[in-house]
Amino acid sequence: MFRTMLVEDNSVFRESLRDSLRLKFPSMEIAEAGNSVEALAKIASLSPNLIFMDIRFPDKMVLN
């Protein structure tokens, strides 16, 4: 199964993108995160194939 993650702090935009993806790709597994901390925790367990990510977060995601 193709796994996608949406990382966006604006819940309205995130939900809209999720709904659009589900219409076009009904079998796609979609995970969501509202901030970078949540995203990093989910990425570790989900191992998504594709990530749509906001490039400006208030909590400033840091990848090591």
Gaussian input, Z-matrix of N, CA and C with variables (Angstrom, degrees):
# hf/3-21g

backbone

0 1
 N
 C     1     B1
 C     2     B2     1     A1
 N     3     B3     2     A2     1     D1
 C     4     B4     3     A3     2     D2
 C     5     B5     4     A4     3     D3
 N     6     B6     5     A5     4     D4
 C     7     B7     6     A6     5     D5
 C     8     B8     7     A7     6     D6
 N     9     B9     8     A8     7     D7
 C    10    B10     9     A9     8     D8
 C    11    B11    10    A10     9     D9
 N    12    B12    11    A11    10    D10
 C    13    B13    12    A12    11    D11
 C    14    B14    13    A13    12    D12
 N    15    B15    14    A14    13    D13
 C    16    B16    15    A15    14    D14
 C    17    B17    16    A16    15    D15
 N    18    B18    17    A17    16    D16
 C    19    B19    18    A18    17    D17
 C    20    B20    19    A19    18    D18
 N    21    B21    20    A20    19    D19
 C    22    B22    21    A21    20    D20
 C    23    B23    22    A22    21    D21
 N    24    B24    23    A23    22    D22
 C    25    B25    24    A24    23    D23
 C    26    B26    25    A25    24    D24
 N    27    B27    26    A26    25    D25
 C    28    B28    27    A27    26    D26
 C    29    B29    28    A28    27    D27
 N    30    B30    29    A29    28    D28
 C    31    B31    30    A30    29    D29
 C    32    B32    31    A31    30    D30
 N    33    B33    32    A32    31    D31
 C    34    B34    33    A33    32    D32
 C    35    B35    34    A34    33    D33
 N    36    B36    35    A35    34    D34
 C    37    B37    36    A36    35    D35
 C    38    B38    37    A37    36    D36
 N    39    B39    38    A38    37    D37
 C    40    B40    39    A39    38    D38
 C    41    B41    40    A40    39    D39
 N    42    B42    41    A41    40    D40
 C    43    B43    42    A42    41    D41
 C    44    B44    43    A43    42    D42
 N    45    B45    44    A44    43    D43
 C    46    B46    45    A45    44    D44
 C    47    B47    46    A46    45    D45
 N    48    B48    47    A47    46    D46
 C    49    B49    48    A48    47    D47
 C    50    B50    49    A49    48    D48
 N    51    B51    50    A50    49    D49
 C    52    B52    51    A51    50    D50
 C    53    B53    52    A52    51    D51
 N    54    B54    53    A53    52    D52
 C    55    B55    54    A54    53    D53
 C    56    B56    55    A55    54    D54
 N    57    B57    56    A56    55    D55
 C    58    B58    57    A57    56    D56
 C    59    B59    58    A58    57    D57
 N    60    B60    59    A59    58    D58
 C    61    B61    60    A60    59    D59
 C    62    B62    61    A61    60    D60
 N    63    B63    62    A62    61    D61
 C    64    B64    63    A63    62    D62
 C    65    B65    64    A64    63    D63
 N    66    B66    65    A65    64    D64
 C    67    B67    66    A66    65    D65
 C    68    B68    67    A67    66    D66
 N    69    B69    68    A68    67    D67
 C    70    B70    69    A69    68    D68
 C    71    B71    70    A70    69    D69
 N    72    B72    71    A71    70    D70
 C    73    B73    72    A72    71    D71
 C    74    B74    73    A73    72    D72
 N    75    B75    74    A74    73    D73
 C    76    B76    75    A75    74    D74
 C    77    B77    76    A76    75    D75
 N    78    B78    77    A77    76    D76
 C    79    B79    78    A78    77    D77
 C    80    B80    79    A79    78    D78
 N    81    B81    80    A80    79    D79
 C    82    B82    81    A81    80    D80
 C    83    B83    82    A82    81    D81
 N    84    B84    83    A83    82    D82
 C    85    B85    84    A84    83    D83
 C    86    B86    85    A85    84    D84
 N    87    B87    86    A86    85    D85
 C    88    B88    87    A87    86    D86
 C    89    B89    88    A88    87    D87
 N    90    B90    89    A89    88    D88
 C    91    B91    90    A90    89    D89
 C    92    B92    91    A91    90    D90
 N    93    B93    92    A92    91    D91
 C    94    B94    93    A93    92    D92
 C    95    B95    94    A94    93    D93
 N    96    B96    95    A95    94    D94
 C    97    B97    96    A96    95    D95
 C    98    B98    97    A97    96    D96
 N    99    B99    98    A98    97    D97
 C   100   B100    99    A99    98    D98
 C   101   B101   100   A100    99    D99
 N   102   B102   101   A101   100   D100
 C   103   B103   102   A102   101   D101
 C   104   B104   103   A103   102   D102
 N   105   B105   104   A104   103   D103
 C   106   B106   105   A105   104   D104
 C   107   B107   106   A106   105   D105
 N   108   B108   107   A107   106   D106
 C   109   B109   108   A108   107   D107
 C   110   B110   109   A109   108   D108
 N   111   B111   110   A110   109   D109
 C   112   B112   111   A111   110   D110
 C   113   B113   112   A112   111   D111
 N   114   B114   113   A113   112   D112
 C   115   B115   114   A114   113   D113
 C   116   B116   115   A115   114   D114
 N   117   B117   116   A116   115   D115
 C   118   B118   117   A117   116   D116
 C   119   B119   118   A118   117   D117
 N   120   B120   119   A119   118   D118
 C   121   B121   120   A120   119   D119
 C   122   B122   121   A121   120   D120
 N   123   B123   122   A122   121   D121
 C   124   B124   123   A123   122   D122
 C   125   B125   124   A124   123   D123
 N   126   B126   125   A125   124   D124
 C   127   B127   126   A126   125   D125
 C   128   B128   127   A127   126   D126
 N   129   B129   128   A128   127   D127
 C   130   B130   129   A129   128   D128
 C   131   B131   130   A130   129   D129
 N   132   B132   131   A131   130   D130
 C   133   B133   132   A132   131   D131
 C   134   B134   133   A133   132   D132
 N   135   B135   134   A134   133   D133
 C   136   B136   135   A135   134   D134
 C   137   B137   136   A136   135   D135
 N   138   B138   137   A137   136   D136
 C   139   B139   138   A138   137   D137
 C   140   B140   139   A139   138   D138
 N   141   B141   140   A140   139   D139
 C   142   B142   141   A141   140   D140
 C   143   B143   142   A142   141   D141
 N   144   B144   143   A143   142   D142
 C   145   B145   144   A144   143   D143
 C   146   B146   145   A145   144   D144
 N   147   B147   146   A146   145   D145
 C   148   B148   147   A147   146   D146
 C   149   B149   148   A148   147   D147
 N   150   B150   149   A149   148   D148
 C   151   B151   150   A150   149   D149
 C   152   B152   151   A151   150   D150
 N   153   B153   152   A152   151   D151
 C   154   B154   153   A153   152   D152
 C   155   B155   154   A154   153   D153
 N   156   B156   155   A155   154   D154
 C   157   B157   156   A156   155   D155
 C   158   B158   157   A157   156   D156
 N   159   B159   158   A158   157   D157
 C   160   B160   159   A159   158   D158
 C   161   B161   160   A160   159   D159
 N   162   B162   161   A161   160   D160
 C   163   B163   162   A162   161   D161
 C   164   B164   163   A163   162   D162
 N   165   B165   164   A164   163   D163
 C   166   B166   165   A165   164   D164
 C   167   B167   166   A166   165   D165
 N   168   B168   167   A167   166   D166
 C   169   B169   168   A168   167   D167
 C   170   B170   169   A169   168   D168
 N   171   B171   170   A170   169   D169
 C   172   B172   171   A171   170   D170
 C   173   B173   172   A172   171   D171
 N   174   B174   173   A173   172   D172
 C   175   B175   174   A174   173   D173
 C   176   B176   175   A175   174   D174
 N   177   B177   176   A176   175   D175
 C   178   B178   177   A177   176   D176
 C   179   B179   178   A178   177   D177
 N   180   B180   179   A179   178   D178
 C   181   B181   180   A180   179   D179
 C   182   B182   181   A181   180   D180
 N   183   B183   182   A182   181   D181
 C   184   B184   183   A183   182   D182
 C   185   B185   184   A184   183   D183
 N   186   B186   185   A185   184   D184
 C   187   B187   186   A186   185   D185
 C   188   B188   187   A187   186   D186
 N   189   B189   188   A188   187   D187
 C   190   B190   189   A189   188   D188
 C   191   B191   190   A190   189   D189

   B1=1.4503
   B2=1.5357
   B3=1.3081
   B4=1.4590
   B5=1.5231
   B6=1.3302
   B7=1.4660
   B8=1.5274
   B9=1.3197
   B10=1.4592
   B11=1.5219
   B12=1.3199
   B13=1.4633
   B14=1.5215
   B15=1.3270
   B16=1.4605
   B17=1.5238
   B18=1.3189
   B19=1.4648
   B20=1.5291
   B21=1.3183
   B22=1.4721
   B23=1.5198
   B24=1.3247
   B25=1.4650
   B26=1.5276
   B27=1.3125
   B28=1.4638
   B29=1.5308
   B30=1.3142
   B31=1.4681
   B32=1.5301
   B33=1.3135
   B34=1.4701
   B35=1.5310
   B36=1.3237
   B37=1.4624
   B38=1.5241
   B39=1.3394
   B40=1.4666
   B41=1.5295
   B42=1.3196
   B43=1.4622
   B44=1.5269
   B45=1.3138
   B46=1.4628
   B47=1.5300
   B48=1.3292
   B49=1.4599
   B50=1.5290
   B51=1.3306
   B52=1.4695
   B53=1.5314
   B54=1.3278
   B55=1.4583
   B56=1.5287
   B57=1.3165
   B58=1.4688
   B59=1.5239
   B60=1.3296
   B61=1.4669
   B62=1.5292
   B63=1.3173
   B64=1.4748
   B65=1.5240
   B66=1.3296
   B67=1.4652
   B68=1.5215
   B69=1.3188
   B70=1.4749
   B71=1.5270
   B72=1.3342
   B73=1.4640
   B74=1.5299
   B75=1.3252
   B76=1.4656
   B77=1.5277
   B78=1.3148
   B79=1.4644
   B80=1.5309
   B81=1.3319
   B82=1.4623
   B83=1.5277
   B84=1.3187
   B85=1.4643
   B86=1.5253
   B87=1.3326
   B88=1.4635
   B89=1.5207
   B90=1.3275
   B91=1.4637
   B92=1.5192
   B93=1.3200
   B94=1.4621
   B95=1.5160
   B96=1.3247
   B97=1.4597
   B98=1.5198
   B99=1.3226
   B100=1.4551
   B101=1.5138
   B102=1.3434
   B103=1.4665
   B104=1.5290
   B105=1.3060
   B106=1.4625
   B107=1.5236
   B108=1.3152
   B109=1.4641
   B110=1.5301
   B111=1.3022
   B112=1.4633
   B113=1.5317
   B114=1.3222
   B115=1.4688
   B116=1.5201
   B117=1.3216
   B118=1.4607
   B119=1.5244
   B120=1.3071
   B121=1.4721
   B122=1.5315
   B123=1.3136
   B124=1.4626
   B125=1.5224
   B126=1.3135
   B127=1.4642
   B128=1.5221
   B129=1.3148
   B130=1.4621
   B131=1.5291
   B132=1.3179
   B133=1.4674
   B134=1.5302
   B135=1.3155
   B136=1.4581
   B137=1.5324
   B138=1.3233
   B139=1.4739
   B140=1.5275
   B141=1.3352
   B142=1.4680
   B143=1.5281
   B144=1.3335
   B145=1.4578
   B146=1.5178
   B147=1.3323
   B148=1.4588
   B149=1.5233
   B150=1.3356
   B151=1.4636
   B152=1.5229
   B153=1.3243
   B154=1.4585
   B155=1.5213
   B156=1.3355
   B157=1.4561
   B158=1.5264
   B159=1.3019
   B160=1.4563
   B161=1.5272
   B162=1.3038
   B163=1.4682
   B164=1.5282
   B165=1.3206
   B166=1.4686
   B167=1.5240
   B168=1.3174
   B169=1.4556
   B170=1.5171
   B171=1.3137
   B172=1.4594
   B173=1.5213
   B174=1.3511
   B175=1.4721
   B176=1.5323
   B177=1.3291
   B178=1.4661
   B179=1.5302
   B180=1.3140
   B181=1.4501
   B182=1.5353
   B183=1.3118
   B184=1.4643
   B185=1.5196
   B186=1.3300
   B187=1.4542
   B188=1.5240
   B189=1.3099
   B190=1.4730
   B191=1.5043
   A1=109.19
   A2=115.83
   A3=121.77
   A4=109.06
   A5=116.25
   A6=121.84
   A7=110.22
   A8=115.23
   A9=122.84
   A10=109.18
   A11=115.90
   A12=120.32
   A13=109.00
   A14=115.45
   A15=122.48
   A16=107.17
   A17=116.05
   A18=120.94
   A19=107.04
   A20=115.31
   A21=121.22
   A22=108.61
   A23=116.73
   A24=120.04
   A25=112.99
   A26=118.50
   A27=122.28
   A28=108.16
   A29=116.61
   A30=120.79
   A31=112.89
   A32=118.12
   A33=120.92
   A34=109.66
   A35=117.33
   A36=120.68
   A37=110.39
   A38=117.27
   A39=121.86
   A40=110.79
   A41=117.40
   A42=121.30
   A43=111.74
   A44=116.62
   A45=120.82
   A46=110.87
   A47=116.54
   A48=120.38
   A49=110.18
   A50=117.12
   A51=121.60
   A52=110.49
   A53=117.06
   A54=120.84
   A55=111.50
   A56=117.51
   A57=121.40
   A58=110.80
   A59=116.30
   A60=120.12
   A61=111.16
   A62=117.07
   A63=120.36
   A64=111.82
   A65=117.28
   A66=119.93
   A67=111.34
   A68=116.42
   A69=121.13
   A70=112.54
   A71=117.24
   A72=122.01
   A73=109.62
   A74=117.95
   A75=121.17
   A76=114.90
   A77=118.89
   A78=120.17
   A79=113.08
   A80=117.08
   A81=121.04
   A82=110.87
   A83=115.85
   A84=120.99
   A85=107.54
   A86=117.40
   A87=121.59
   A88=109.69
   A89=115.38
   A90=121.61
   A91=107.51
   A92=116.13
   A93=120.67
   A94=110.65
   A95=114.81
   A96=121.71
   A97=108.08
   A98=115.78
   A99=121.15
   A100=114.06
   A101=116.50
   A102=119.82
   A103=109.35
   A104=116.49
   A105=120.55
   A106=113.02
   A107=118.21
   A108=120.98
   A109=109.51
   A110=115.84
   A111=121.55
   A112=110.67
   A113=116.24
   A114=120.84
   A115=111.46
   A116=117.32
   A117=120.02
   A118=111.82
   A119=117.30
   A120=120.80
   A121=110.81
   A122=117.48
   A123=120.78
   A124=112.19
   A125=117.47
   A126=120.76
   A127=110.20
   A128=116.80
   A129=121.04
   A130=111.63
   A131=117.80
   A132=120.08
   A133=112.93
   A134=118.23
   A135=121.54
   A136=113.42
   A137=117.56
   A138=122.28
   A139=110.94
   A140=116.76
   A141=119.50
   A142=112.33
   A143=115.17
   A144=122.05
   A145=111.36
   A146=116.53
   A147=122.35
   A148=108.79
   A149=116.33
   A150=120.97
   A151=108.81
   A152=115.96
   A153=122.26
   A154=105.19
   A155=116.61
   A156=118.77
   A157=111.67
   A158=114.60
   A159=122.07
   A160=107.28
   A161=118.22
   A162=119.33
   A163=112.88
   A164=117.73
   A165=121.01
   A166=109.84
   A167=114.47
   A168=120.47
   A169=110.13
   A170=117.23
   A171=119.58
   A172=111.98
   A173=117.96
   A174=119.73
   A175=112.43
   A176=118.40
   A177=124.22
   A178=113.50
   A179=115.34
   A180=121.92
   A181=110.63
   A182=115.75
   A183=121.59
   A184=107.91
   A185=116.13
   A186=121.02
   A187=109.19
   A188=115.63
   A189=120.19
   A190=110.40
   D1=141.53
   D2=178.27
   D3=-82.58
   D4=124.12
   D5=-177.60
   D6=-108.74
   D7=130.89
   D8=-179.58
   D9=-125.23
   D10=144.73
   D11=175.19
   D12=-122.71
   D13=136.97
   D14=175.33
   D15=-109.64
   D16=121.75
   D17=-179.92
   D18=-119.53
   D19=104.98
   D20=-173.93
   D21=-155.72
   D22=129.42
   D23=-179.66
   D24=-79.53
   D25=-18.36
   D26=177.17
   D27=-86.39
   D28=103.78
   D29=-173.76
   D30=-63.09
   D31=-33.80
   D32=179.77
   D33=-65.26
   D34=-45.85
   D35=179.05
   D36=-66.10
   D37=-43.58
   D38=-179.53
   D39=-60.14
   D40=-45.29
   D41=-179.91
   D42=-67.00
   D43=-36.90
   D44=177.66
   D45=-64.44
   D46=-44.30
   D47=178.32
   D48=-64.67
   D49=-43.12
   D50=177.81
   D51=-57.59
   D52=-48.06
   D53=-178.67
   D54=-63.48
   D55=-39.09
   D56=178.14
   D57=-64.50
   D58=-43.79
   D59=179.12
   D60=-64.44
   D61=-40.82
   D62=180.00
   D63=-64.65
   D64=-34.11
   D65=177.15
   D66=-65.89
   D67=-42.81
   D68=-176.96
   D69=-81.68
   D70=-32.44
   D71=-174.81
   D72=-132.57
   D73=74.78
   D74=-173.13
   D75=-61.91
   D76=-23.61
   D77=-179.02
   D78=-90.99
   D79=-3.27
   D80=-179.48
   D81=-69.98
   D82=133.67
   D83=173.18
   D84=-84.96
   D85=125.07
   D86=-175.90
   D87=-122.31
   D88=121.69
   D89=174.34
   D90=-107.36
   D91=154.70
   D92=-178.35
   D93=-130.92
   D94=147.93
   D95=173.97
   D96=-141.09
   D97=141.58
   D98=-178.41
   D99=-98.82
   D100=-6.19
   D101=177.73
   D102=-156.33
   D103=172.29
   D104=-174.08
   D105=-69.42
   D106=-34.48
   D107=179.36
   D108=-63.93
   D109=-47.54
   D110=178.15
   D111=-61.79
   D112=-40.97
   D113=-179.61
   D114=-62.70
   D115=-46.66
   D116=-179.02
   D117=-61.99
   D118=-38.71
   D119=177.93
   D120=-65.03
   D121=-41.98
   D122=-178.53
   D123=-74.59
   D124=-34.81
   D125=178.84
   D126=-60.96
   D127=-40.14
   D128=-179.09
   D129=-61.00
   D130=-38.07
   D131=-177.39
   D132=-92.10
   D133=-30.02
   D134=-175.19
   D135=-87.39
   D136=-35.51
   D137=-174.25
   D138=52.11
   D139=63.26
   D140=-176.45
   D141=-67.20
   D142=151.37
   D143=175.44
   D144=-81.47
   D145=-26.27
   D146=-176.11
   D147=-145.01
   D148=137.90
   D149=177.40
   D150=-126.96
   D151=124.42
   D152=169.63
   D153=-98.07
   D154=118.71
   D155=-172.71
   D156=-133.92
   D157=134.59
   D158=171.75
   D159=-62.09
   D160=138.80
   D161=-178.37
   D162=-93.54
   D163=-4.82
   D164=178.70
   D165=-128.47
   D166=105.56
   D167=179.14
   D168=-112.79
   D169=141.72
   D170=176.05
   D171=-63.35
   D172=-30.80
   D173=-176.65
   D174=-92.74
   D175=5.11
   D176=172.35
   D177=49.37
   D178=84.08
   D179=-179.72
   D180=-56.62
   D181=134.18
   D182=177.72
   D183=-122.78
   D184=121.65
   D185=177.65
   D186=-107.43
   D187=128.56
   D188=177.60
   D189=-107.50

